[in-house]
């Protein structure tokens, strides 16, 4: 097998993911076998997440809590030409490296995958379709879509702004000034348990409400309070 024409660093921010981190990292072993690295950034988990991750990744990094800070911490230590930010409940397609090779040969600064939710209910296919179409039209990417970016672009923009919510949307907006995203139609698969637990329509309404209010200028701090309050109410 010929070596890939790029080096990739997969950065995974985690917190209290002991139940799923081993499965997530096992799926990335073929990528490591081709010479690319996987970095797990733990925000102080007390459930053994870091210990479970260590044998299955190239590096475990400790960071303050918050996805933006965690992803920046992982990127600062990454060796790859391309940085890919992956949520712990999201799986890359088996041919992800072939698609990323196409991206590496393009003139785009960044990109993302389409997304599919793991649930089998028809409503999940509809939700994913709208997510992908919105992203394609707006150029905005969310964390569920496995954003990837060239290292030089990441460094020019000084990475993610540290904020409690919407760090992916904010970073996408700045990246769009460099180029439109490279959109890979082969989807990543994101676990639908959060949608099932909180209710599909309730989650859709909450996500659209938060994005609308962010677009209108409301602070990420106040939006994070709304999000946490809704999650607490569902958990009761």
C-alpha positions as CSV (number, residue, x, y, z in Angstrom):
1,X,0.0,0.0,0.0
2,X,1.4,3.4,-1.0
3,X,1.8,5.9,1.8
4,X,-0.9,8.6,2.0
5,X,0.1,12.0,0.5
6,X,-0.6,13.7,3.8
7,X,-0.3,13.2,7.5
8,X,-3.5,13.3,9.6
9,X,-4.0,14.0,13.3
10,X,-7.4,13.0,14.7
11,X,-8.2,15.0,17.8
12,X,-11.0,13.7,20.1
13,X,-12.2,15.8,23.0
14,X,-13.7,13.6,25.8
15,X,-15.2,13.8,29.2
16,X,-16.6,10.9,31.1
17,X,-16.7,8.6,28.1
18,X,-15.6,5.3,29.7
19,X,-18.6,3.5,28.3
20,X,-17.8,4.2,24.7
21,X,-14.2,5.4,24.3
22,X,-12.7,1.9,23.6
23,X,-15.2,1.3,20.8
24,X,-14.5,4.7,19.3
25,X,-10.8,4.2,19.3
26,X,-10.9,0.6,18.0
27,X,-12.6,1.9,14.9
28,X,-9.7,4.2,14.3
29,X,-7.0,1.6,14.5
30,X,-6.8,1.2,10.6
31,X,-6.0,4.9,10.4
32,X,-3.2,4.5,12.9
33,X,-2.0,1.5,11.0
34,X,-1.4,3.7,8.0
35,X,0.9,6.0,10.0
36,X,-1.6,8.7,11.2
37,X,-2.1,9.7,14.8
38,X,-5.0,9.8,17.2
39,X,-4.9,12.2,20.1
40,X,-7.5,12.0,23.0
41,X,-7.9,15.2,25.0
42,X,-9.5,14.5,28.4
43,X,-11.0,17.2,30.6
44,X,-10.6,15.6,33.9
45,X,-12.8,12.5,33.6
46,X,-13.1,10.5,36.9
47,X,-14.5,7.3,35.3
48,X,-11.3,5.9,33.8
49,X,-11.7,7.3,30.3
50,X,-8.1,8.3,30.0
51,X,-6.8,4.9,31.2
52,X,-9.0,3.1,28.7
53,X,-8.0,5.3,25.9
54,X,-4.2,5.3,26.5
55,X,-3.4,1.8,24.9
56,X,-5.6,2.6,21.8
57,X,-4.3,6.1,20.9
58,X,-1.0,7.8,20.3
59,X,-1.4,10.4,23.1
60,X,-3.7,11.3,25.9
61,X,-3.6,15.0,26.7
62,X,-5.1,16.6,29.8
63,X,-7.0,19.9,29.3
64,X,-9.4,22.2,31.0
65,X,-13.0,21.4,30.3
66,X,-14.7,22.7,27.2
67,X,-14.5,21.4,23.6
68,X,-12.9,24.5,22.2
69,X,-10.1,24.4,24.8
70,X,-9.7,20.7,24.4
71,X,-9.5,20.7,20.6
72,X,-6.9,23.6,20.8
73,X,-4.8,21.6,23.3
74,X,-4.8,18.6,21.0
75,X,-4.0,20.6,17.9
76,X,-1.1,22.2,19.7
77,X,0.6,18.8,20.1
78,X,-0.5,17.3,16.8
79,X,2.0,16.4,14.1
80,X,-0.3,16.1,11.1
81,X,-0.6,18.3,8.1
82,X,-4.4,17.9,8.4
83,X,-6.3,18.2,11.7
84,X,-9.6,16.3,12.1
85,X,-11.8,17.0,15.1
86,X,-14.0,14.0,16.0
87,X,-16.7,13.7,18.7
88,X,-16.4,10.6,20.9
89,X,-19.8,9.4,19.7
90,X,-19.1,9.7,16.0
91,X,-17.6,7.1,13.6
92,X,-15.7,7.9,10.4
93,X,-16.6,6.0,7.2
94,X,-14.2,3.2,6.4
95,X,-12.8,5.0,3.3
96,X,-12.3,8.3,5.2
97,X,-8.6,8.5,4.3
98,X,-9.4,8.2,0.5
99,X,-11.8,11.1,0.8
100,X,-9.3,13.1,2.8
101,X,-6.7,12.4,0.2
102,X,-9.0,14.1,-2.4
103,X,-9.3,17.1,0.0
104,X,-5.5,17.2,0.4
105,X,-5.2,17.6,-3.4
106,X,-7.7,20.4,-3.5
107,X,-7.3,24.1,-3.0
108,X,-9.8,24.2,-0.1
109,X,-8.7,25.2,3.4
110,X,-11.1,23.0,5.3
111,X,-14.0,20.7,5.1
112,X,-16.5,18.3,6.7
113,X,-18.4,15.1,6.2
114,X,-22.1,14.7,5.7
115,X,-23.7,13.1,8.8
116,X,-26.1,10.2,9.5
117,X,-27.7,9.5,12.8
118,X,-27.4,5.9,14.0
119,X,-31.1,5.4,14.8
120,X,-33.3,3.5,12.3
121,X,-36.4,5.7,12.6
122,X,-37.3,7.6,9.4
123,X,-37.3,10.8,11.3
124,X,-33.5,10.4,11.9
125,X,-32.9,10.3,8.1
126,X,-35.0,13.4,7.7
127,X,-33.0,15.2,10.4
128,X,-29.7,14.3,8.9
129,X,-30.8,15.4,5.4
130,X,-31.8,18.8,6.7
131,X,-28.5,19.1,8.7
132,X,-26.5,18.3,5.5
133,X,-28.4,20.6,3.3
134,X,-28.2,23.5,5.7
135,X,-24.5,23.0,6.0
136,X,-24.0,22.8,2.2
137,X,-26.0,26.0,1.6
138,X,-24.6,28.0,4.5
139,X,-21.0,26.7,4.6
140,X,-21.4,26.2,8.4
141,X,-20.2,23.0,10.0
142,X,-21.2,21.5,13.4
143,X,-19.0,19.2,15.5
144,X,-21.1,16.1,14.6
145,X,-19.8,16.5,11.0
146,X,-16.1,15.7,11.8
147,X,-14.6,19.0,10.7
148,X,-11.1,18.9,9.2
149,X,-8.7,21.7,8.4
150,X,-5.2,22.2,7.1
151,X,-2.7,23.0,9.9
152,X,-1.6,26.3,8.3
153,X,-5.2,27.5,8.2
154,X,-5.8,26.5,11.8
155,X,-2.7,28.3,12.9
156,X,-3.5,31.5,10.9
157,X,-6.9,31.7,12.6
158,X,-5.4,30.8,16.0
159,X,-7.8,27.9,16.4
160,X,-11.1,27.8,18.1
161,X,-12.3,30.7,20.2
162,X,-12.7,29.4,23.7
163,X,-16.5,29.7,24.4
164,X,-19.0,27.4,26.1
165,X,-21.1,26.8,23.0
166,X,-21.1,27.4,19.2
167,X,-17.3,27.1,18.9
168,X,-17.8,25.0,15.7
169,X,-20.2,27.5,14.2
170,X,-17.9,30.5,15.0
171,X,-14.8,28.7,13.6
172,X,-16.7,27.7,10.4
173,X,-17.6,31.4,9.8
174,X,-14.0,32.4,10.0
175,X,-12.9,29.5,7.8
176,X,-15.4,30.4,5.2
177,X,-13.5,33.6,4.6
178,X,-10.6,31.4,3.4
179,X,-12.6,29.0,1.3
180,X,-15.9,27.2,1.0
181,X,-15.8,23.8,2.8
182,X,-14.8,20.6,1.0
183,X,-18.0,18.6,1.5
184,X,-17.6,14.8,1.7
185,X,-21.0,13.1,1.0
186,X,-19.9,9.8,2.5
187,X,-21.4,10.3,6.0
188,X,-20.0,10.0,9.5
189,X,-22.4,8.2,11.8
190,X,-23.3,10.0,15.0
191,X,-25.0,8.2,17.9
192,X,-28.7,9.1,18.1
193,X,-29.1,8.3,21.8
194,X,-29.0,12.0,22.8
195,X,-31.8,12.7,20.3
196,X,-33.8,9.7,21.6
197,X,-33.3,10.6,25.3
198,X,-34.2,14.3,24.9
199,X,-36.9,13.7,22.3
200,X,-36.3,14.2,18.5
201,X,-38.6,17.2,18.0
202,X,-37.6,18.8,21.3
203,X,-33.9,18.5,20.3
204,X,-34.6,19.9,16.8
205,X,-36.4,22.9,18.3
206,X,-33.7,23.5,20.9
207,X,-30.8,23.4,18.3
208,X,-32.6,25.7,15.9
209,X,-33.5,28.1,18.7
210,X,-30.0,28.3,19.9
211,X,-28.5,28.9,16.5
212,X,-31.1,31.6,15.7
213,X,-30.4,33.4,19.0
214,X,-26.7,33.1,18.3
215,X,-27.2,34.6,14.9
216,X,-29.2,37.4,16.4
217,X,-26.2,38.2,18.7
218,X,-26.9,36.5,22.0
219,X,-23.8,35.5,23.9
220,X,-22.6,31.9,23.9
221,X,-22.6,32.0,27.7
222,X,-26.3,32.7,27.9
223,X,-27.1,30.1,25.3
224,X,-25.0,27.5,27.2
225,X,-27.2,28.2,30.3
226,X,-30.3,27.6,28.2
227,X,-28.8,24.3,26.8
228,X,-27.8,23.1,30.3
229,X,-31.2,23.9,31.7
230,X,-33.0,22.0,29.0
231,X,-30.7,18.9,29.6
232,X,-31.3,19.1,33.3
233,X,-35.1,19.3,32.8
234,X,-35.1,16.2,30.5
235,X,-32.9,14.2,33.0
236,X,-35.3,14.8,35.9
